[in-house]
Amino acid sequence: QVVVAGSSFPLVPAQLPHKAFLLRQLDIMNVPVLTLGGDVVTTLDVTPSSKLEDFRAQLCEAVGPRLGNVTGAADLRPRLFHCGGELLPGLPLIAAGIRAGSPLTVVVTAASRIVSASDDGTARIWNPETGDCLQVLGTVGWEKRATVQDSALRIGREMILAAFSPDGKLVLTASEDCTAKIWSTQSGELVHTLRGHRRRLRSVACSPNGVLAVTASDDLTAKIWNVESGECLHT
């Protein structure tokens, strides 16, 4: 017997399906698309010879603007991953090891931007194509001009580093003043100051789903924070 797409056909000539039907069935793969959290976005029917460009276009057509809401990004720039590797343009799906049922993970990123940190007490967001500075977070040279009223905007004598949240809507900064800060890239305003470390920070990062942040400090501790509330959850 012949088994096609879960259905069996006995080897009796009168009962065999048409050859064209068999070819159509063998040429179609059901490929699920998941978020980083494992939620199913959609399942697409594609051919093994389909390329990344075809798959991405079909994905955008299938889910449209909902994709940005599902994955947490406003700009629709889906990147697709399989077994930890990103799919490359021009490569057929079957050549990338994708078979029927092979799950793909979609990551939607915002428009390309770079964030930098400086010892002038600011973080800056840049357009990597033009080199233009798009936004300044913090107050330049605060140590010379700061007052009690603007102390909340002090990042510190030296900015250690800055990092985007996965959806690009926030920037997390770490500094010498023992604090980390969360900034809105839409308004440029300070959202939260994360206090609790006793010595300068060395690192700050956001979880893939954007819910948690982690900081590391010279006080030999790491802390996990709730991004939305700014609350320290674990030390």
VEXGU-221987 format. One line per 8 residues: number of its first residue (from 1); their letters; for each residue y negated, z, x of N, C-alpha, C, O. Coordinates in Angstrom, 1 decimal. Example, Ala and Ser with C-alpha at 12.3 -4.5 7.8 and 13.67 -1.06 7.14 Angstrom:
BEGIN
1> as> 5.7 7.8 13.2 4.5 7.8 12.3 3.3 7.8 13.2 3.3 8.5 14.2  2.2 7.1 12.8 1.1 7.1 13.7 0.0 7.9 12.9 -1.1 8.0 13.4
This chain:
BEGIN
1> qvvvagss> 1.2 0.0 0.8 0.0 0.0 0.0 -1.3 0.0 0.9 -1.2 0.3 2.0  -2.4 -0.4 0.3 -3.6 -0.4 0.9 -4.5 0.7 0.3 -4.6 0.8 -0.9  -5.2 1.5 1.2 -6.1 2.5 0.7 -7.5 2.1 1.1 -7.8 1.9 2.2  -8.3 2.0 0.0 -9.7 1.7 0.2 -10.6 2.7 -0.5 -10.5 2.8 -1.8  -11.5 3.3 0.2 -12.5 4.2 -0.4 -11.8 5.3 -1.3 -12.3 5.6 -2.4  -10.6 5.8 -0.9 -9.9 6.8 -1.6 -9.0 6.3 -2.7 -8.3 7.1 -3.3  -9.0 5.0 -3.0 -8.1 4.4 -4.0 -7.0 3.6 -3.3 -7.2 2.9 -2.3  -5.8 3.7 -3.8 -4.6 3.1 -3.2 -4.2 1.9 -4.1 -4.3 1.9 -5.3
9> fplvpaql> -3.7 0.8 -3.4 -3.3 -0.4 -4.1 -1.9 -0.7 -3.6 -1.8 -1.0 -2.4  -0.8 -0.8 -4.4 0.5 -1.1 -3.9 0.5 -2.6 -3.4 -0.3 -3.4 -3.9  1.4 -2.9 -2.5 1.5 -4.2 -1.9 2.3 -5.2 -2.9 3.4 -5.6 -2.5  1.7 -5.4 -4.0 2.2 -6.3 -5.0 1.2 -7.4 -5.1 0.1 -7.1 -5.6  1.5 -8.7 -4.8 0.5 -9.7 -4.8 -0.4 -9.8 -6.1 -1.6 -10.0 -6.0  0.3 -9.6 -7.2 -0.4 -9.8 -8.5 -1.4 -8.7 -8.7 -2.4 -8.8 -9.4  -1.2 -7.5 -8.0 -2.1 -6.3 -8.2 -3.1 -6.1 -7.1 -3.9 -5.2 -7.2  -3.0 -6.9 -6.0 -3.9 -6.8 -4.9 -5.3 -7.1 -5.4 -5.5 -8.1 -6.1
17> phkafllr> -6.3 -6.3 -5.0 -7.7 -6.7 -5.3 -8.2 -7.9 -4.6 -7.6 -8.3 -3.5  -9.2 -8.5 -5.0 -9.7 -9.7 -4.4 -10.1 -9.4 -3.0 -10.7 -8.3 -2.7  -10.0 -10.4 -2.1 -10.3 -10.1 -0.7 -11.8 -9.8 -0.5 -12.1 -8.9 0.3  -12.6 -10.4 -1.2 -14.1 -10.2 -1.1 -14.4 -8.7 -1.5 -15.3 -8.1 -0.9  -13.7 -8.2 -2.5 -13.9 -6.8 -2.9 -13.5 -5.9 -1.8 -14.2 -4.9 -1.6  -12.3 -6.2 -1.1 -11.9 -5.3 -0.1 -12.9 -5.3 1.1 -13.2 -4.3 1.6  -13.5 -6.5 1.4 -14.4 -6.6 2.5 -15.7 -5.8 2.2 -16.3 -5.1 3.0  -16.1 -5.9 0.9 -17.3 -5.2 0.5 -17.1 -3.7 0.6 -18.0 -3.0 1.1
25> qldimnvp> -15.9 -3.2 0.2 -15.6 -1.8 0.3 -15.6 -1.3 1.7 -16.1 -0.2 2.1  -14.9 -2.1 2.6 -14.8 -1.7 4.0 -16.2 -1.7 4.7 -16.3 -1.1 5.7  -17.1 -2.5 4.2 -18.4 -2.7 4.9 -19.4 -1.6 4.5 -20.5 -1.5 5.1  -19.1 -0.8 3.5 -20.0 0.2 3.0 -19.6 1.6 3.5 -18.5 2.0 3.4  -20.6 2.3 4.0 -20.4 3.7 4.4 -21.4 4.6 3.7 -22.5 4.3 3.5  -20.9 5.8 3.2 -21.7 6.8 2.6 -22.1 7.8 3.7 -21.3 8.5 4.3  -23.4 7.8 4.0 -23.9 8.6 5.1 -24.9 9.7 4.5 -26.0 9.3 4.0  -24.5 11.0 4.6 -25.4 12.0 4.1 -26.5 12.3 5.1 -26.3 12.2 6.3
33> vltlggdv> -27.7 12.6 4.5 -28.9 13.0 5.4 -29.2 14.4 5.1 -29.5 14.8 3.9  -29.3 15.2 6.1 -29.6 16.7 6.0 -30.9 17.1 6.6 -31.4 16.4 7.5  -31.4 18.2 6.2 -32.6 18.8 6.9 -32.0 19.7 8.0 -30.8 19.8 8.1  -32.9 20.2 8.8 -32.5 21.1 9.9 -31.8 22.3 9.4 -30.9 22.9 10.0  -32.2 22.7 8.1 -31.5 23.9 7.5 -30.2 23.6 6.9 -29.5 24.5 6.4  -29.8 22.3 6.9 -28.5 22.0 6.3 -28.5 21.5 4.9 -27.5 21.2 4.3  -29.7 21.5 4.3 -29.8 21.0 2.9 -29.7 19.5 2.8 -30.2 18.8 3.7  -29.0 19.0 1.8 -28.8 17.6 1.6 -30.0 17.0 1.0 -30.5 17.3 -0.1
41> vttldvtp> -30.6 16.0 1.7 -31.8 15.3 1.2 -31.4 14.2 0.3 -31.9 14.0 -0.8  -30.4 13.4 0.8 -29.8 12.3 0.0 -28.6 11.8 0.7 -28.3 12.2 1.8  -27.9 10.9 0.0 -26.7 10.2 0.7 -27.0 8.7 0.5 -27.2 8.2 -0.6  -26.9 7.9 1.6 -27.2 6.5 1.5 -26.0 5.7 1.8 -25.1 6.0 2.5  -25.9 4.5 1.1 -24.8 3.6 1.3 -25.3 2.5 2.3 -26.3 1.8 2.0  -24.7 2.4 3.4 -25.2 1.5 4.5 -24.0 0.8 5.1 -22.8 1.2 4.9  -24.3 -0.3 5.8 -23.2 -1.0 6.5 -23.1 -0.6 7.9 -24.1 -0.1 8.4  -22.0 -0.7 8.6 -21.9 -0.3 9.9 -22.8 -1.0 10.9 -23.2 -0.4 11.9
49> sskledfr> -23.2 -2.2 10.5 -24.1 -2.9 11.4 -25.6 -2.6 11.2 -26.5 -3.1 11.9  -25.9 -1.7 10.2 -27.3 -1.3 9.9 -27.8 -0.7 11.2 -27.1 0.0 11.9  -29.1 -0.9 11.4 -29.8 -0.3 12.6 -30.7 0.8 12.1 -31.0 1.0 10.9  -31.3 1.5 13.1 -32.1 2.7 12.7 -33.3 2.2 11.8 -33.6 2.9 10.9  -33.9 1.1 12.1 -35.0 0.6 11.4 -34.6 0.4 9.9 -35.4 0.8 9.0  -33.5 -0.2 9.7 -33.0 -0.4 8.3 -32.7 0.9 7.6 -33.1 1.1 6.4  -32.1 1.8 8.3 -31.7 3.1 7.7 -33.0 3.9 7.4 -33.1 4.5 6.3  -34.0 3.9 8.3 -35.2 4.7 8.0 -35.9 4.1 6.8 -36.5 4.8 6.0
57> aqlceavg> -36.0 2.8 6.7 -36.7 2.1 5.6 -36.0 2.5 4.3 -36.6 2.7 3.3  -34.6 2.5 4.3 -33.9 2.8 3.1 -34.1 4.3 2.7 -34.1 4.6 1.6  -34.1 5.1 3.7 -34.4 6.6 3.5 -35.7 6.8 2.8 -35.8 7.5 1.9  -36.8 6.2 3.4 -38.1 6.3 2.8 -38.2 5.8 1.4 -38.9 6.4 0.5  -37.5 4.7 1.2 -37.5 4.1 -0.2 -36.7 5.0 -1.2 -37.1 5.1 -2.3  -35.7 5.6 -0.7 -34.9 6.5 -1.6 -35.5 7.8 -2.0 -35.4 8.2 -3.1  -36.2 8.4 -1.1 -36.8 9.7 -1.4 -38.3 9.7 -1.4 -38.9 10.6 -2.0  -38.9 8.7 -0.7 -40.4 8.6 -0.8 -41.1 9.9 -0.3 -40.7 10.5 0.6
65> prlgnvtg> -42.3 10.2 -1.0 -43.1 11.3 -0.6 -42.3 12.7 -0.6 -42.7 13.6 0.0  -41.2 12.7 -1.4 -40.4 14.0 -1.5 -39.9 14.4 -0.1 -39.7 15.6 0.1  -39.7 13.4 0.8 -39.2 13.8 2.1 -40.1 14.7 2.8 -39.6 15.6 3.5  -41.4 14.5 2.8 -42.3 15.4 3.4 -42.3 16.8 2.9 -42.4 17.7 3.6  -42.1 16.9 1.5 -42.0 18.2 0.9 -40.7 18.9 1.3 -40.7 20.1 1.5  -39.6 18.2 1.4 -38.3 18.8 1.7 -38.3 19.3 3.1 -37.8 20.4 3.4  -38.9 18.5 4.0 -38.8 18.9 5.4 -40.0 19.6 5.9 -39.9 20.2 7.0  -41.0 19.7 5.1 -42.2 20.5 5.5 -43.2 19.8 6.3 -44.2 20.5 6.8
73> aadlrprl> -43.2 18.5 6.4 -44.2 17.8 7.1 -45.0 16.9 6.1 -44.4 16.3 5.2  -46.3 16.8 6.4 -47.1 16.0 5.5 -47.1 14.5 5.8 -47.1 13.7 4.8  -47.0 14.1 7.0 -46.9 12.7 7.4 -45.5 12.2 7.5 -44.6 12.9 8.2  -45.2 11.1 6.9 -43.8 10.6 6.8 -43.4 9.9 8.1 -43.6 8.7 8.1  -42.9 10.6 9.1 -42.4 10.0 10.3 -41.0 10.5 10.6 -40.8 11.3 11.5  -40.0 10.0 9.9 -38.7 10.6 10.0 -38.0 10.1 11.3 -38.0 9.0 11.7  -37.4 11.1 12.0 -36.6 10.9 13.2 -35.2 11.3 12.8 -35.0 12.4 12.2  -34.2 10.6 13.2 -32.8 10.8 12.8 -32.0 11.2 14.0 -32.0 10.6 15.0
81> fhcggell> -31.1 12.2 13.8 -30.3 12.7 14.9 -28.8 12.8 14.4 -28.5 13.0 13.2  -27.9 12.5 15.4 -26.5 12.6 15.1 -25.8 13.2 16.3 -25.9 12.8 17.4  -25.1 14.3 16.0 -24.4 15.1 17.1 -25.3 15.5 18.2 -24.9 15.4 19.4  -26.5 15.9 17.8 -27.5 16.4 18.8 -28.3 15.3 19.5 -29.2 15.7 20.3  -28.0 14.1 19.3 -28.8 13.0 19.9 -29.6 12.2 18.9 -29.2 12.0 17.8  -30.8 11.7 19.4 -31.6 11.0 18.5 -31.2 9.5 18.4 -30.9 8.9 19.5  -31.2 8.9 17.2 -30.8 7.5 17.1 -31.9 6.7 17.7 -33.1 6.9 17.5  -31.5 5.6 18.4 -32.5 4.7 19.1 -32.7 3.5 18.3 -31.7 2.9 17.7
89> pglpliaa> -33.9 2.9 18.3 -34.1 1.6 17.6 -33.3 0.5 18.1 -33.0 0.5 19.3  -32.8 -0.3 17.3 -32.0 -1.5 17.7 -30.5 -1.3 17.8 -29.8 -2.2 18.0  -30.1 0.0 17.8 -28.7 0.3 18.0 -28.0 0.4 16.6 -28.4 1.1 15.7  -26.9 -0.5 16.4 -26.2 -0.4 15.1 -25.6 1.0 14.9 -25.2 1.7 15.9  -25.5 1.5 13.7 -25.0 2.8 13.4 -23.6 3.0 13.9 -23.3 4.1 14.4  -22.8 2.0 13.8 -21.4 2.2 14.2 -21.3 2.4 15.7 -20.4 3.0 16.2  -22.3 1.7 16.5 -22.3 1.9 17.9 -22.7 3.3 18.3 -22.4 3.7 19.4  -23.4 4.0 17.4 -23.9 5.3 17.7 -22.8 6.4 17.3 -23.1 7.6 17.4
97> giragspl> -21.7 5.9 16.9 -20.6 6.8 16.5 -20.6 7.2 15.1 -19.9 8.2 14.7  -21.4 6.6 14.3 -21.6 7.0 12.9 -20.5 6.3 12.0 -20.4 5.1 12.1  -19.8 7.1 11.2 -18.8 6.6 10.3 -19.1 7.1 8.9 -20.1 7.9 8.7  -18.3 6.7 8.0 -18.5 7.2 6.6 -18.4 8.7 6.6 -17.4 9.3 7.1  -19.4 9.4 6.0 -19.4 10.8 5.9 -20.0 11.5 7.1 -20.2 12.7 7.0  -20.4 10.7 8.1 -21.0 11.4 9.3 -22.4 11.8 8.9 -23.3 11.0 8.5  -22.7 13.1 9.0 -24.0 13.6 8.6 -25.1 13.3 9.6 -24.9 13.4 10.8  -26.2 12.9 9.2 -27.4 12.7 10.0 -28.4 13.8 9.7 -28.6 14.1 8.5
105> tvvvtaas> -29.1 14.2 10.7 -30.2 15.2 10.5 -31.5 14.5 10.6 -31.8 13.8 11.6  -32.4 14.7 9.6 -33.7 14.1 9.6 -34.8 15.2 10.0 -34.8 16.3 9.5  -35.6 14.8 10.9 -36.8 15.6 11.3 -38.0 14.8 11.0 -38.2 13.7 11.6  -38.9 15.3 10.3 -40.2 14.6 10.0 -41.3 15.3 10.8 -41.6 16.5 10.7  -41.9 14.5 11.6 -43.0 15.0 12.5 -44.4 14.5 12.0 -44.5 13.4 11.4  -45.4 15.2 12.3 -46.7 14.8 12.0 -47.2 13.8 13.1 -46.4 13.5 14.0  -48.3 13.2 12.9 -48.8 12.2 13.8 -48.9 12.8 15.2 -49.1 14.0 15.3  -48.7 12.0 16.2 -48.5 12.5 17.6 -49.8 13.2 18.0 -50.9 12.6 18.0
113> rivsasdd> -49.7 14.4 18.5 -50.8 15.2 19.0 -50.3 16.1 20.1 -49.1 16.4 20.2  -51.2 16.5 21.0 -50.9 17.4 22.1 -51.8 18.6 22.0 -52.9 18.5 21.7  -51.2 19.8 22.3 -52.0 21.0 22.3 -52.0 21.6 23.7 -50.9 21.6 24.3  -53.1 22.0 24.2 -53.2 22.6 25.5 -53.9 24.0 25.4 -54.6 24.3 24.5  -53.6 24.8 26.4 -54.2 26.1 26.5 -54.9 26.3 27.8 -54.6 25.6 28.8  -56.0 27.1 27.8 -56.9 27.1 29.0 -57.3 28.5 29.2 -57.3 29.4 28.4  -57.8 28.8 30.5 -58.3 30.1 30.8 -59.8 30.2 30.4 -60.4 31.2 30.7  -60.3 29.2 29.7 -61.6 29.4 29.1 -61.5 30.1 27.7 -62.5 30.2 27.0
121> gtariwnp> -60.3 30.5 27.3 -60.1 31.2 26.1 -59.9 30.4 24.9 -60.1 30.8 23.8  -59.6 29.1 25.0 -59.4 28.2 23.9 -58.1 27.4 24.0 -57.5 27.3 25.1  -57.7 26.9 22.8 -56.6 25.9 22.8 -57.3 24.7 22.2 -58.2 24.7 21.3  -56.8 23.5 22.7 -57.4 22.3 22.2 -56.3 21.3 21.8 -55.3 21.2 22.4  -56.6 20.6 20.7 -55.7 19.6 20.2 -56.2 18.2 20.5 -57.4 17.9 20.3  -55.3 17.3 21.1 -55.7 16.0 21.6 -55.0 14.9 21.0 -53.8 15.0 20.6  -55.6 13.7 21.0 -55.0 12.5 20.6 -54.4 11.9 21.9 -55.2 11.5 22.8  -53.1 11.8 22.1 -52.6 11.3 23.4 -52.9 9.9 23.7 -52.8 9.4 24.8
129> etgdclqv> -53.2 9.1 22.6 -53.4 7.7 22.8 -54.8 7.4 23.3 -55.0 6.5 24.1  -55.8 8.1 22.7 -57.2 7.9 23.1 -57.7 8.9 24.1 -58.7 8.6 24.7  -57.1 10.1 24.2 -57.6 11.1 25.0 -58.7 11.9 24.4 -59.3 12.8 25.0  -59.0 11.7 23.1 -60.0 12.4 22.4 -59.6 13.8 22.0 -58.4 14.0 21.7  -60.5 14.8 22.2 -60.3 16.1 21.7 -60.5 16.2 20.2 -61.6 15.8 19.7  -59.5 16.5 19.4 -59.6 16.5 18.0 -60.1 17.9 17.4 -60.7 17.9 16.4  -59.8 18.9 18.1 -60.1 20.3 17.6 -60.1 21.3 18.7 -59.3 21.2 19.7  -61.0 22.3 18.6 -61.0 23.4 19.5 -60.7 24.7 18.7 -61.4 25.0 17.7
137> lgtvgwek> -59.7 25.4 19.2 -59.3 26.7 18.5 -59.8 27.8 19.4 -59.4 27.9 20.6  -60.6 28.7 18.9 -61.1 29.8 19.7 -62.6 29.6 20.1 -63.2 28.6 19.7  -63.1 30.5 20.9 -64.5 30.5 21.3 -64.5 30.3 22.8 -63.9 31.1 23.6  -65.2 29.3 23.3 -65.3 29.0 24.7 -66.1 30.1 25.4 -67.2 30.5 24.9  -65.6 30.6 26.5 -66.3 31.6 27.3 -66.7 32.8 26.6 -67.8 33.4 26.7  -65.7 33.4 25.8 -66.0 34.5 25.0 -66.5 35.7 25.8 -67.2 36.6 25.3  -66.0 35.9 27.0 -66.2 37.1 27.8 -67.7 37.2 28.1 -68.2 38.3 28.3  -68.5 36.1 28.0 -69.9 36.1 28.3 -70.7 36.3 27.0 -71.8 36.9 27.0
145> ratvqdsa> -70.2 35.9 25.9 -71.0 35.9 24.6 -70.4 36.7 23.5 -71.0 36.9 22.5  -69.2 37.3 23.7 -68.5 37.9 22.6 -69.3 39.2 22.2 -69.8 39.9 23.0  -69.2 39.4 20.9 -69.8 40.7 20.3 -68.6 41.3 19.5 -67.5 40.8 19.4  -68.9 42.5 18.9 -67.9 43.2 18.1 -67.6 42.3 16.9 -66.4 42.3 16.5  -68.5 41.6 16.4 -68.3 40.8 15.2 -67.3 39.7 15.4 -66.5 39.4 14.5  -67.3 39.0 16.6 -66.4 37.9 16.8 -65.2 38.3 17.7 -64.6 37.4 18.2  -65.0 39.5 17.8 -63.8 39.9 18.7 -62.5 39.4 18.1 -61.6 39.3 18.9  -62.4 39.2 16.8 -61.2 38.7 16.3 -60.8 37.3 16.8 -59.6 36.9 16.8
153> lrigremi> -61.8 36.6 17.3 -61.6 35.2 17.8 -61.3 35.2 19.3 -61.1 34.1 19.8  -61.3 36.3 19.9 -61.0 36.4 21.3 -59.6 36.1 21.6 -58.7 36.8 21.1  -59.3 35.1 22.3 -57.9 34.8 22.7 -57.6 35.5 24.0 -56.4 35.9 24.1  -58.5 35.8 24.8 -58.2 36.5 26.1 -58.8 35.8 27.2 -59.3 34.7 27.1  -58.9 36.5 28.4 -59.4 35.9 29.6 -58.7 34.7 30.0 -59.3 33.7 30.6  -57.4 34.6 29.7 -56.6 33.4 30.1 -55.6 33.1 29.0 -54.9 34.0 28.6  -55.6 31.9 28.5 -54.7 31.5 27.5 -53.4 31.1 28.3 -53.4 30.3 29.2  -52.3 31.7 27.9 -51.0 31.5 28.6 -50.4 30.1 28.2 -50.1 29.3 29.0
161> laafspdg> -50.3 30.0 26.9 -49.8 28.7 26.4 -50.1 28.6 24.9 -50.5 29.5 24.2  -49.8 27.4 24.4 -50.0 27.1 22.9 -48.9 26.1 22.5 -48.4 25.3 23.3  -48.5 26.3 21.2 -47.4 25.4 20.7 -47.6 25.2 19.2 -48.1 26.0 18.5  -47.2 24.0 18.8 -47.3 23.6 17.4 -46.1 24.2 16.6 -45.1 24.5 17.2  -46.4 24.5 15.3 -45.3 24.8 14.4 -44.6 23.5 14.2 -45.1 22.4 14.4  -43.3 23.5 13.6 -42.6 22.2 13.4 -43.3 21.2 12.6 -43.2 20.0 12.8  -44.1 21.7 11.5 -44.7 20.7 10.7 -46.1 20.4 11.2 -46.8 19.6 10.5  -46.6 20.9 12.3 -47.9 20.6 12.9 -49.0 21.2 12.2 -50.2 20.9 12.5
169> klvltase> -48.8 22.1 11.2 -49.9 22.6 10.4 -50.5 23.9 11.1 -51.6 24.3 10.7  -49.7 24.5 12.0 -50.2 25.7 12.7 -50.1 25.5 14.2 -49.3 24.7 14.7  -50.9 26.3 14.9 -50.7 26.4 16.4 -50.6 27.8 16.7 -51.3 28.7 16.2  -49.6 28.1 17.5 -49.3 29.5 18.0 -49.8 29.6 19.5 -49.5 28.7 20.3  -50.6 30.7 19.8 -51.1 30.8 21.1 -50.6 32.2 21.6 -50.5 33.2 20.9  -50.5 32.3 23.0 -50.2 33.5 23.6 -51.2 33.7 24.8 -51.6 32.8 25.4  -51.5 35.0 25.0 -52.6 35.2 26.0 -52.4 36.5 26.7 -51.5 37.3 26.5  -53.4 36.8 27.7 -53.3 37.9 28.5 -53.7 39.2 27.8 -53.5 40.3 28.3
177> dctakiws> -54.3 39.1 26.7 -54.8 40.3 26.0 -53.7 41.0 25.2 -54.0 41.8 24.3  -52.4 40.6 25.4 -51.3 41.3 24.8 -51.0 40.8 23.4 -50.2 41.3 22.7  -51.8 39.8 22.9 -51.6 39.3 21.5 -51.2 37.8 21.5 -51.4 37.1 22.5  -50.6 37.5 20.4 -50.4 36.1 20.0 -51.2 35.8 18.8 -51.5 36.8 18.0  -51.6 34.6 18.6 -52.4 34.2 17.4 -51.8 33.0 16.8 -51.2 32.1 17.4  -52.0 32.9 15.5 -51.6 31.8 14.6 -52.9 31.2 14.1 -53.7 31.8 13.4  -53.0 29.9 14.3 -54.2 29.1 13.9 -53.8 28.0 12.9 -52.7 27.4 13.0  -54.7 27.7 12.0 -54.5 26.6 11.1 -55.1 25.3 11.7 -56.3 25.3 12.2
185> tqsgelvh> -54.3 24.3 11.8 -54.8 23.0 12.4 -55.6 22.2 11.4 -56.3 21.3 11.7  -55.5 22.7 10.1 -56.3 22.0 9.0 -57.7 22.5 9.0 -58.7 21.7 8.8  -57.9 23.8 9.1 -59.2 24.4 9.0 -59.8 24.8 10.4 -61.0 25.0 10.5  -58.9 25.0 11.4 -59.3 25.5 12.7 -59.5 27.0 12.7 -59.9 27.6 13.7  -59.2 27.7 11.6 -59.4 29.1 11.5 -58.2 29.9 12.0 -57.1 29.5 12.0  -58.5 31.1 12.4 -57.5 32.1 12.8 -56.8 32.6 11.6 -57.5 33.1 10.7  -55.5 32.5 11.5 -54.7 33.0 10.4 -54.2 34.4 10.6 -54.4 35.2 9.7  -53.6 34.6 11.7 -53.1 36.0 12.0 -53.2 36.3 13.5 -53.1 35.4 14.4
193> tlrghrrr> -53.4 37.6 13.8 -53.3 38.0 15.2 -52.1 38.9 15.3 -52.0 39.9 14.5  -51.1 38.6 16.2 -49.9 39.3 16.3 -50.0 40.4 17.4 -50.0 40.0 18.6  -50.1 41.6 16.9 -50.3 42.7 17.9 -49.1 43.6 18.0 -48.4 43.7 17.0  -48.8 44.2 19.1 -47.7 45.1 19.3 -47.2 45.1 20.7 -46.7 46.1 21.2  -47.4 44.0 21.5 -47.0 44.0 22.9 -48.0 44.9 23.7 -49.1 45.0 23.4  -47.5 45.4 24.8 -48.3 46.3 25.6 -48.8 45.7 26.9 -49.6 46.2 27.6  -48.2 44.5 27.2 -48.7 43.8 28.4 -48.8 42.3 28.1 -48.5 41.9 27.0  -49.3 41.5 29.0 -49.6 40.1 28.7 -48.4 39.4 28.2 -47.3 39.7 28.6
201> lrsvacsp> -48.6 38.4 27.4 -47.6 37.6 26.9 -47.2 36.4 27.9 -48.1 36.0 28.6  -46.0 36.1 27.8 -45.5 35.0 28.7 -45.0 33.8 27.9 -45.0 32.6 28.4  -44.7 34.0 26.6 -44.2 32.8 25.8 -44.4 33.1 24.3 -44.4 34.2 23.9  -44.5 32.0 23.6 -44.5 32.0 22.1 -43.9 30.8 21.6 -44.1 29.7 22.2  -43.1 30.9 20.5 -42.5 29.7 20.0 -42.2 29.9 18.5 -42.2 31.1 18.0  -42.0 28.8 17.8 -41.8 28.9 16.3 -40.4 28.4 16.0 -39.8 27.5 16.7  -39.7 29.0 15.0 -38.4 28.6 14.7 -38.4 27.2 14.1 -39.5 26.8 13.6  -37.3 26.5 14.1 -37.2 25.1 13.6 -37.7 25.0 12.1 -38.2 23.9 11.7
209> ngvlavta> -37.5 26.0 11.3 -37.9 25.9 9.9 -39.3 26.4 9.7 -39.8 26.4 8.6  -40.0 26.9 10.8 -41.4 27.3 10.7 -41.6 28.7 10.0 -42.7 29.1 9.8  -40.5 29.4 9.8 -40.6 30.7 9.1 -40.9 31.8 10.1 -41.6 32.8 9.7  -40.3 31.8 11.2 -40.4 32.8 12.2 -41.1 32.4 13.5 -41.1 31.2 13.8  -41.6 33.3 14.2 -42.2 33.1 15.5 -41.6 34.1 16.5 -41.2 35.3 16.0  -41.4 33.8 17.7 -40.9 34.7 18.7 -41.9 34.8 19.9 -42.4 33.7 20.3  -42.1 36.0 20.4 -43.0 36.2 21.6 -42.2 36.9 22.7 -41.3 37.7 22.4  -42.6 36.7 23.9 -42.0 37.4 25.1 -43.2 37.9 25.9 -44.2 37.2 26.1
217> sddltaki> -43.0 39.1 26.5 -44.1 39.7 27.2 -43.6 40.4 28.5 -42.4 40.6 28.7  -44.6 40.7 29.3 -44.4 41.4 30.6 -44.0 42.8 30.3 -43.6 43.6 31.2  -44.1 43.3 29.1 -43.6 44.7 28.8 -42.1 44.7 28.6 -41.6 45.7 28.2  -41.4 43.6 28.9 -40.0 43.5 28.9 -39.4 43.5 27.5 -38.2 43.9 27.3  -40.2 43.1 26.5 -39.7 42.9 25.2 -39.9 41.6 24.6 -40.8 40.8 25.1  -39.1 41.2 23.6 -39.4 40.0 22.8 -39.5 40.5 21.4 -38.9 41.5 21.0  -40.4 39.9 20.6 -40.6 40.3 19.2 -40.5 39.1 18.3 -40.8 37.9 18.7  -39.9 39.3 17.1 -39.8 38.3 16.1 -40.7 38.6 15.0 -40.8 39.7 14.5
225> wnvesgec> -41.5 37.6 14.5 -42.6 37.7 13.6 -42.4 36.9 12.4 -41.8 35.8 12.4  -42.9 37.3 11.2 -43.0 36.5 10.0 -44.2 35.7 10.1 -45.3 36.3 10.1  -44.1 34.4 10.2 -45.3 33.5 10.3 -46.3 33.6 9.2 -47.5 33.7 9.4  -45.7 33.7 8.0 -46.6 33.8 6.8 -47.4 35.0 6.7 -48.6 35.0 6.3  -46.8 36.2 7.0 -47.5 37.5 6.8 -48.0 38.0 8.2 -48.9 38.9 8.1  -47.5 37.5 9.3 -47.9 38.1 10.6 -47.2 39.4 10.9 -47.6 40.1 11.9  -46.2 39.8 10.1 -45.5 41.1 10.3 -44.5 41.0 11.4 -43.8 39.9 11.5  -44.4 42.0 12.2 -43.3 42.1 13.2 -42.0 42.5 12.6 -42.0 43.6 12.0
233> lht> -41.0 41.7 12.7 -39.7 42.0 12.0 -38.7 42.7 12.9 -38.0 43.6 12.5  -38.7 42.3 14.2 -37.8 42.9 15.2 -38.4 42.9 16.6 -39.2 42.1 16.9  -38.0 43.9 17.3 -38.4 44.0 18.7 -37.1 44.1 19.6 -37.2 44.2 20.8
